[in-house]
Amino acid sequence: MTWPVTVHGYNNAIVTDTTDTTDATDARRRASAYLNSGLRDGTLRPKIARSFDGLDRMPDAHRLMETNTHVGKIVVRP
């Protein structure tokens, strides 16, 4: 392993930490609707760091991921 290691944390407490399951279900539904509409209309677009064509390029994609120098998604197309 290469040091230093960068750790990214995510907090979904607003969506998941509630005692009323009806509220939690509604919050998840609203979050899902927000994300899906944003992806559908282009408001939210995933950033693609790099694309690799062919599953034989999987080792290259994994090496890029291990460098932790990319910003965005790493895409491997079959």
The first five atom37 places (N, CA, C, CB, O) and aatype in JSON, in Angstrom:
{
  "aatype": [12, 16, 17, 14, 19, 16, 19, 8, 7, 18, 2, 2, 0, 9, 19, 16, 3, 16, 16, 3, 16, 16, 3, 0, 16, 3, 0, 1, 1, 1, 0, 15, 0, 18, 10, 2, 15, 7, 10, 1, 3, 7, 16, 10, 1, 14, 11, 9, 0, 1, 15, 13, 3, 7, 10, 3, 1, 12, 14, 3, 0, 8, 1, 10, 12, 6, 16, 2, 16, 8, 19, 7, 11, 9, 19, 19, 1, 14],
  "atom_mask": [
    [1, 1, 1, 1, 1],
    [1, 1, 1, 1, 1],
    [1, 1, 1, 1, 1],
    [1, 1, 1, 1, 1],
    [1, 1, 1, 1, 1],
    [1, 1, 1, 1, 1],
    [1, 1, 1, 1, 1],
    [1, 1, 1, 1, 1],
    [1, 1, 1, 0, 1],
    [1, 1, 1, 1, 1],
    [1, 1, 1, 1, 1],
    [1, 1, 1, 1, 1],
    [1, 1, 1, 1, 1],
    [1, 1, 1, 1, 1],
    [1, 1, 1, 1, 1],
    [1, 1, 1, 1, 1],
    [1, 1, 1, 1, 1],
    [1, 1, 1, 1, 1],
    [1, 1, 1, 1, 1],
    [1, 1, 1, 1, 1],
    [1, 1, 1, 1, 1],
    [1, 1, 1, 1, 1],
    [1, 1, 1, 1, 1],
    [1, 1, 1, 1, 1],
    [1, 1, 1, 1, 1],
    [1, 1, 1, 1, 1],
    [1, 1, 1, 1, 1],
    [1, 1, 1, 1, 1],
    [1, 1, 1, 1, 1],
    [1, 1, 1, 1, 1],
    [1, 1, 1, 1, 1],
    [1, 1, 1, 1, 1],
    [1, 1, 1, 1, 1],
    [1, 1, 1, 1, 1],
    [1, 1, 1, 1, 1],
    [1, 1, 1, 1, 1],
    [1, 1, 1, 1, 1],
    [1, 1, 1, 0, 1],
    [1, 1, 1, 1, 1],
    [1, 1, 1, 1, 1],
    [1, 1, 1, 1, 1],
    [1, 1, 1, 0, 1],
    [1, 1, 1, 1, 1],
    [1, 1, 1, 1, 1],
    [1, 1, 1, 1, 1],
    [1, 1, 1, 1, 1],
    [1, 1, 1, 1, 1],
    [1, 1, 1, 1, 1],
    [1, 1, 1, 1, 1],
    [1, 1, 1, 1, 1],
    [1, 1, 1, 1, 1],
    [1, 1, 1, 1, 1],
    [1, 1, 1, 1, 1],
    [1, 1, 1, 0, 1],
    [1, 1, 1, 1, 1],
    [1, 1, 1, 1, 1],
    [1, 1, 1, 1, 1],
    [1, 1, 1, 1, 1],
    [1, 1, 1, 1, 1],
    [1, 1, 1, 1, 1],
    [1, 1, 1, 1, 1],
    [1, 1, 1, 1, 1],
    [1, 1, 1, 1, 1],
    [1, 1, 1, 1, 1],
    [1, 1, 1, 1, 1],
    [1, 1, 1, 1, 1],
    [1, 1, 1, 1, 1],
    [1, 1, 1, 1, 1],
    [1, 1, 1, 1, 1],
    [1, 1, 1, 1, 1],
    [1, 1, 1, 1, 1],
    [1, 1, 1, 0, 1],
    [1, 1, 1, 1, 1],
    [1, 1, 1, 1, 1],
    [1, 1, 1, 1, 1],
    [1, 1, 1, 1, 1],
    [1, 1, 1, 1, 1],
    [1, 1, 1, 1, 1]
  ],
  "atom_positions": [
    [[0.84, -1.18, 0.0], [0.0, 0.0, 0.0], [0.88, 1.24, 0.0], [-0.95, 0.0, 1.21], [1.93, 1.28, 0.65]],
    [[0.45, 2.25, -0.73], [1.17, 3.5, -0.8], [0.63, 4.46, 0.25], [1.06, 4.12, -2.22], [-0.58, 4.64, 0.38]],
    [[1.51, 5.07, 0.99], [1.11, 6.03, 2.02], [1.44, 7.42, 1.56], [1.8, 5.73, 3.37], [2.42, 7.55, 0.83]],
    [[0.76, 8.46, 1.9], [-0.39, 8.48, 2.78], [-1.65, 8.0, 2.06], [-0.6, 9.89, 3.34], [-1.78, 8.13, 0.85]],
    [[-2.56, 7.46, 2.82], [-3.83, 7.0, 2.29], [-4.87, 8.09, 2.51], [-4.28, 5.65, 2.96], [-4.96, 8.66, 3.6]],
    [[-5.64, 8.38, 1.49], [-6.71, 9.36, 1.61], [-8.01, 8.64, 1.86], [-6.8, 10.25, 0.35], [-8.37, 7.72, 1.12]],
    [[-8.72, 9.04, 2.89], [-10.01, 8.44, 3.22], [-11.08, 9.49, 3.03], [-10.02, 7.86, 4.67], [-11.0, 10.59, 3.58]],
    [[-12.1, 9.15, 2.26], [-13.22, 10.05, 2.02], [-14.42, 9.52, 2.77], [-13.52, 10.19, 0.5], [-14.79, 8.35, 2.61]],
    [[-15.04, 10.34, 3.59], [-16.21, 9.92, 4.35], [-17.49, 10.52, 3.8], [0.0, 0.0, 0.0], [-17.49, 11.61, 3.23]],
    [[-18.56, 9.8, 3.97], [-19.87, 10.25, 3.53], [-20.84, 10.09, 4.68], [-20.35, 9.48, 2.28], [-20.76, 9.1, 5.42]],
    [[-21.75, 11.01, 4.85], [-22.7, 10.97, 5.94], [-24.11, 11.01, 5.38], [-22.47, 12.14, 6.93], [-24.55, 12.03, 4.85]],
    [[-24.8, 9.89, 5.49], [-26.18, 9.81, 5.04], [-27.14, 9.87, 6.22], [-26.41, 8.53, 4.24], [-28.27, 9.37, 6.12]],
    [[-26.72, 10.46, 7.34], [-27.52, 10.46, 8.55], [-28.89, 11.09, 8.35], [-26.79, 11.19, 9.65], [-29.88, 10.63, 8.92]],
    [[-28.96, 12.13, 7.54], [-30.24, 12.79, 7.34], [-31.24, 11.84, 6.7], [-30.06, 14.04, 6.47], [-32.43, 11.91, 7.0]],
    [[-30.78, 10.97, 5.84], [-31.67, 10.06, 5.14], [-31.92, 8.79, 5.94], [-31.08, 9.7, 3.78], [-33.0, 8.21, 5.84]],
    [[-30.95, 8.34, 6.73], [-31.08, 7.03, 7.35], [-31.3, 7.04, 8.86], [-29.89, 6.24, 7.06], [-31.86, 6.08, 9.39]],
    [[-30.88, 8.08, 9.57], [-30.97, 8.08, 11.02], [-32.25, 8.75, 11.49], [-29.76, 8.78, 11.63], [-32.28, 9.95, 11.78]],
    [[-33.29, 7.98, 11.57], [-34.55, 8.49, 12.09], [-35.29, 7.35, 12.75], [-35.41, 9.14, 10.97], [-35.17, 6.2, 12.33]],
    [[-36.05, 7.65, 13.77], [-36.78, 6.6, 14.48], [-38.08, 6.26, 13.78], [-37.06, 7.01, 15.91], [-38.6, 5.16, 13.95]],
    [[-38.6, 7.16, 13.0], [-39.84, 6.92, 12.27], [-39.51, 6.38, 10.89], [-40.7, 8.21, 12.17], [-38.96, 7.11, 10.05]],
    [[-39.84, 5.11, 10.64], [-39.48, 4.49, 9.36], [-40.22, 5.13, 8.2], [-39.76, 3.0, 9.39], [-39.73, 5.13, 7.07]],
    [[-41.4, 5.68, 8.45], [-42.14, 6.37, 7.38], [-41.36, 7.59, 6.92], [-43.55, 6.79, 7.87], [-41.26, 7.85, 5.72]],
    [[-40.79, 8.35, 7.87], [-39.99, 9.52, 7.52], [-38.74, 9.11, 6.75], [-39.59, 10.31, 8.77], [-38.36, 9.77, 5.78]],
    [[-38.09, 8.03, 7.19], [-36.87, 7.56, 6.51], [-37.19, 7.1, 5.09], [-36.21, 6.41, 7.3], [-36.45, 7.41, 4.16]],
    [[-38.28, 6.38, 4.93], [-38.67, 5.91, 3.6], [-38.98, 7.1, 2.69], [-39.89, 4.98, 3.69], [-38.58, 7.12, 1.53]],
    [[-39.69, 8.08, 3.22], [-40.01, 9.27, 2.43], [-38.75, 10.06, 2.08], [-40.99, 10.17, 3.2], [-38.63, 10.55, 0.95]],
    [[-37.83, 10.17, 3.01], [-36.58, 10.89, 2.74], [-35.77, 10.19, 1.66], [-35.74, 11.02, 4.02], [-35.21, 10.85, 0.79]],
    [[-35.7, 8.87, 1.72], [-34.98, 8.12, 0.67], [-35.66, 8.28, -0.68], [-34.88, 6.63, 1.04], [-34.99, 8.41, -1.7]],
    [[-37.0, 8.26, -0.68], [-37.74, 8.42, -1.93], [-37.47, 9.8, -2.53], [-39.26, 8.22, -1.7], [-37.23, 9.93, -3.73]],
    [[-37.51, 10.84, -1.69], [-37.25, 12.21, -2.18], [-35.81, 12.36, -2.68], [-37.53, 13.23, -1.07], [-35.58, 13.0, -3.7]],
    [[-34.85, 11.78, -1.95], [-33.45, 11.86, -2.38], [-33.26, 11.15, -3.72], [-32.51, 11.24, -1.32], [-32.57, 11.64, -4.61]],
    [[-33.89, 9.99, -3.85], [-33.79, 9.23, -5.1], [-34.41, 10.0, -6.25], [-34.46, 7.86, -4.95], [-33.85, 10.05, -7.35]],
    [[-35.58, 10.61, -6.01], [-36.24, 11.38, -7.06], [-35.38, 12.58, -7.48], [-37.62, 11.86, -6.59], [-35.27, 12.88, -8.66]],
    [[-34.76, 13.25, -6.5], [-33.9, 14.39, -6.79], [-32.72, 13.98, -7.66], [-33.4, 15.03, -5.5], [-32.42, 14.62, -8.66]],
    [[-32.04, 12.9, -7.25], [-30.87, 12.44, -8.02], [-31.27, 11.98, -9.41], [-30.15, 11.31, -7.28], [-30.62, 12.33, -10.39]],
    [[-32.34, 11.19, -9.5], [-32.76, 10.69, -10.81], [-33.17, 11.81, -11.75], [-33.9, 9.71, -10.65], [-32.84, 11.77, -12.93]],
    [[-33.89, 12.81, -11.24], [-34.3, 13.91, -12.12], [-33.08, 14.72, -12.56], [-35.32, 14.82, -11.42], [-33.01, 15.17, -13.71]],
    [[-32.13, 14.91, -11.66], [-30.92, 15.65, -12.02], [-30.08, 14.93, -13.06], [0.0, 0.0, 0.0], [-29.52, 15.55, -13.96]],
    [[-29.99, 13.62, -12.93], [-29.24, 12.84, -13.93], [-29.99, 12.83, -15.26], [-29.03, 11.38, -13.43], [-29.37, 12.9, -16.32]],
    [[-31.31, 12.75, -15.19], [-32.11, 12.68, -16.41], [-32.05, 14.0, -17.19], [-33.57, 12.34, -16.07], [-31.9, 13.98, -18.41]],
    [[-32.16, 15.15, -16.51], [-32.19, 16.42, -17.24], [-30.8, 17.05, -17.42], [-33.08, 17.4, -16.52], [-30.69, 18.11, -18.03]],
    [[-29.76, 16.41, -16.91], [-28.4, 16.89, -17.12], [-27.9, 17.87, -16.08], [0.0, 0.0, 0.0], [-26.77, 18.34, -16.17]],
    [[-28.74, 18.2, -15.09], [-28.3, 19.09, -14.02], [-27.15, 18.48, -13.24], [-29.47, 19.42, -13.08], [-26.19, 19.16, -12.89]],
    [[-27.27, 17.2, -12.97], [-26.2, 16.45, -12.3], [-25.54, 15.54, -13.32], [-26.75, 15.61, -11.08], [-26.19, 14.69, -13.93]],
    [[-24.27, 15.73, -13.51], [-23.53, 14.9, -14.47], [-22.3, 14.32, -13.79], [-23.13, 15.71, -15.73], [-21.49, 15.06, -13.24]],
    [[-22.16, 12.99, -13.81], [-20.96, 12.42, -13.21], [-19.72, 12.85, -14.01], [-21.05, 10.87, -13.14], [-19.75, 12.85, -15.24]],
    [[-18.67, 13.19, -13.32], [-17.42, 13.57, -13.98], [-16.67, 12.29, -14.31], [-16.55, 14.52, -13.07], [-16.44, 11.45, -13.44]],
    [[-16.29, 12.14, -15.56], [-15.54, 10.97, -16.01], [-14.06, 11.35, -16.02], [-16.02, 10.48, -17.43], [-13.64, 12.24, -16.76]],
    [[-13.28, 10.67, -15.2], [-11.84, 10.93, -15.14], [-11.16, 10.31, -16.36], [-11.23, 10.38, -13.84], [-10.33, 10.95, -17.01]],
    [[-11.52, 9.06, -16.65], [-10.87, 8.36, -17.76], [-11.73, 7.17, -18.16], [-9.43, 7.9, -17.39], [-12.34, 6.53, -17.3]],
    [[-11.76, 6.86, -19.44], [-12.48, 5.69, -19.96], [-11.49, 4.72, -20.57], [-13.54, 6.11, -21.0], [-10.53, 5.13, -21.22]],
    [[-11.74, 3.46, -20.35], [-10.92, 2.39, -20.92], [-11.83, 1.49, -21.74], [-10.17, 1.58, -19.81], [-12.91, 1.11, -21.28]],
    [[-11.41, 1.16, -22.96], [-12.19, 0.27, -23.82], [-11.65, -1.14, -23.74], [-12.17, 0.77, -25.28], [-10.47, -1.39, -24.01]],
    [[-12.52, -2.06, -23.35], [-12.15, -3.47, -23.29], [-11.81, -3.92, -21.88], [0.0, 0.0, 0.0], [-11.11, -3.22, -21.14]],
    [[-12.3, -5.09, -21.53], [-12.04, -5.63, -20.2], [-10.56, -5.97, -20.0], [-12.89, -6.86, -19.97], [-10.1, -6.11, -18.87]],
    [[-9.82, -6.12, -21.09], [-8.39, -6.39, -20.97], [-7.64, -5.15, -20.43], [-7.8, -6.81, -22.33], [-6.48, -5.25, -20.03]],
    [[-8.31, -4.0, -20.41], [-7.71, -2.78, -19.87], [-8.0, -2.59, -18.38], [-8.23, -1.57, -20.63], [-7.62, -1.59, -17.78]],
    [[-8.68, -3.58, -17.78], [-9.02, -3.5, -16.36], [-7.79, -3.28, -15.47], [-9.74, -4.77, -15.94], [-7.87, -2.48, -14.54]],
    [[-6.66, -3.95, -15.72], [-5.48, -3.67, -14.89], [-5.03, -2.21, -14.97], [-4.33, -4.57, -15.31], [-4.6, -1.64, -13.97]],
    [[-5.13, -1.6, -16.15], [-4.77, -0.19, -16.29], [-5.71, 0.69, -15.48], [-4.81, 0.24, -17.78], [-5.28, 1.64, -14.82]],
    [[-7.0, 0.37, -15.52], [-7.98, 1.14, -14.76], [-7.72, 0.99, -13.26], [-9.42, 0.67, -15.1], [-7.83, 1.96, -12.5]],
    [[-7.39, -0.2, -12.85], [-7.12, -0.44, -11.43], [-5.86, 0.3, -10.97], [-6.98, -1.95, -11.15], [-5.82, 0.84, -9.87]],
    [[-4.84, 0.32, -11.83], [-3.63, 1.07, -11.49], [-3.93, 2.55, -11.33], [-2.55, 0.86, -12.57], [-3.42, 3.2, -10.41]],
    [[-4.76, 3.09, -12.22], [-5.14, 4.5, -12.1], [-5.88, 4.73, -10.79], [-6.03, 4.92, -13.3], [-5.63, 5.72, -10.1]],
    [[-6.78, 3.83, -10.44], [-7.52, 3.99, -9.19], [-6.57, 3.95, -7.99], [-8.58, 2.89, -9.06], [-6.75, 4.71, -7.04]],
    [[-5.58, 3.07, -8.04], [-4.63, 2.96, -6.92], [-3.76, 4.2, -6.75], [-3.75, 1.75, -7.13], [-3.28, 4.47, -5.65]],
    [[-3.55, 4.96, -7.84], [-2.72, 6.16, -7.72], [-3.42, 7.26, -6.93], [-2.35, 6.68, -9.11], [-2.77, 8.14, -6.37]],
    [[-4.74, 7.19, -6.9], [-5.55, 8.19, -6.18], [-5.28, 9.6, -6.71], [-5.25, 8.12, -4.68], [-5.35, 10.57, -5.96]],
    [[-4.98, 9.7, -8.0], [-4.72, 11.0, -8.61], [-5.86, 11.46, -9.5], [-3.43, 10.96, -9.41], [-5.87, 12.6, -9.96]],
    [[-6.82, 10.59, -9.74], [-7.93, 10.93, -10.64], [-9.01, 11.71, -9.9], [-8.53, 9.65, -11.26], [-9.15, 11.6, -8.68]],
    [[-9.75, 12.49, -10.66], [-10.92, 13.18, -10.12], [-12.09, 12.77, -11.0], [-10.72, 14.76, -10.1], [-12.14, 13.13, -12.18]],
    [[-13.01, 12.03, -10.45], [-14.16, 11.57, -11.21], [-14.17, 10.05, -11.31], [0.0, 0.0, 0.0], [-13.4, 9.35, -10.66]],
    [[-15.07, 9.58, -12.14], [-15.3, 8.14, -12.3], [-14.3, 7.54, -13.29], [-16.75, 7.87, -12.78], [-13.86, 8.18, -14.24]],
    [[-13.97, 6.29, -13.03], [-13.15, 5.51, -13.96], [-14.11, 4.53, -14.63], [-11.94, 4.76, -13.22], [-14.75, 3.72, -13.96]],
    [[-14.19, 4.6, -15.95], [-15.15, 3.8, -16.69], [-14.4, 2.76, -17.51], [-16.03, 4.68, -17.6], [-13.43, 3.08, -18.21]],
    [[-14.85, 1.49, -17.42], [-14.3, 0.42, -18.24], [-15.47, -0.12, -19.07], [-13.63, -0.73, -17.37], [-16.43, -0.64, -18.52]],
    [[-15.36, 0.03, -20.39], [-16.4, -0.47, -21.28], [-16.0, -1.82, -21.83], [-16.66, 0.52, -22.43], [-14.85, -2.03, -22.21]],
    [[-16.95, -2.75, -21.88], [-16.62, -4.1, -22.42], [-16.26, -4.08, -23.89], [-17.78, -5.05, -22.22], [-15.97, -5.13, -24.46]]
  ]
}
